């Protein structure tokens, strides 16, 4: 089987943000991404808590930030995805820390992307057997 090439896809497509999706951005400061989200859906928030989200983008700059992941799981739609966006190349917060925080909630990671030149994104979803 040929390897899939996703290099031509835009960031918003890699994040799986579809038309009309319910999106929550927490700590993600990216004007270009926000404009792309606004063009795709009116159901987004950069503040507060939206329930039943299709996509949550959560920026974690420290291991302490990862303590918020548990409460974010409750805001996901059953088939939604929680992206934890974290810095590349730092030893104080690594993929291992992010993965442990997500797995501790009972979710499973299923995708990783280069979010930007300085940040990586790891997506967590609720296991199919645990979806209501």
Residue pairs with C-beta under 8 A, 6 or more apart in sequence:
6 14
10 36
11 33
11 36
11 113
11 115
12 33
12 36
12 37
12 40
14 113
15 55
15 57
15 83
15 113
15 121
16 55
16 81
16 123
17 23
17 36
17 37
17 40
17 41
17 54
17 55
18 40
18 41
18 54
19 40
19 41
20 40
20 41
20 43
21 40
21 41
21 43
21 54
21 55
22 41
22 43
22 44
22 50
22 52
22 53
22 54
22 55
22 77
23 37
23 41
23 43
23 44
23 45
23 53
23 54
23 55
23 56
23 57
24 44
24 45
24 49
24 50
24 53
24 55
24 56
24 57
24 75
25 34
25 37
25 44
25 45
25 46
25 56
25 57
26 46
26 56
26 57
26 58
26 59
26 68
26 72
27 58
27 59
27 60
27 61
27 65
28 46
28 57
28 58
28 59
28 85
29 59
30 116
34 46
37 44
38 44
43 50
49 75
50 75
51 74
51 75
52 75
52 76
52 77
52 80
53 75
53 76
53 77
53 80
54 77
54 79
54 80
54 81
55 80
55 81
55 83
56 72
56 75
56 76
56 80
56 81
56 82
56 83
57 83
57 85
57 121
58 68
58 69
58 72
58 82
58 83
58 84
58 85
59 65
59 85
59 86
59 119
60 66
60 68
60 69
60 84
60 85
60 86
60 93
60 98
60 101
61 86
61 87
61 93
62 92
62 93
63 92
63 93
63 97
65 93
66 84
66 93
66 97
66 98
66 101
67 101
69 82
69 84
69 101
69 102
69 104
69 105
69 124
70 104
70 105
72 82
73 82
73 105
73 106
73 107
73 124
73 126
76 82
76 126
78 126
78 131
78 132
79 125
79 126
79 131
80 125
80 126
81 111
81 123
81 124
81 125
82 102
82 107
82 123
82 124
82 125
83 115
83 121
83 122
83 123
83 124
84 98
84 101
84 102
84 121
84 122
84 123
84 124
85 115
85 119
85 120
85 121
86 93
86 95
86 97
86 98
86 119
86 120
86 121
86 122
87 93
87 118
87 119
87 120
88 114
88 117
88 118
88 119
88 120
95 112
95 120
95 122
98 122
99 109
99 122
102 108
102 109
102 122
102 124
103 109
103 124
105 124
106 126
106 127
106 130
107 124
107 125
107 126
107 127
108 124
108 125
108 127
109 122
109 123
109 124
110 123
110 124
110 125
111 122
111 123
112 120
112 121
112 122
112 123
113 120
113 121
113 123
114 120
114 121
115 121
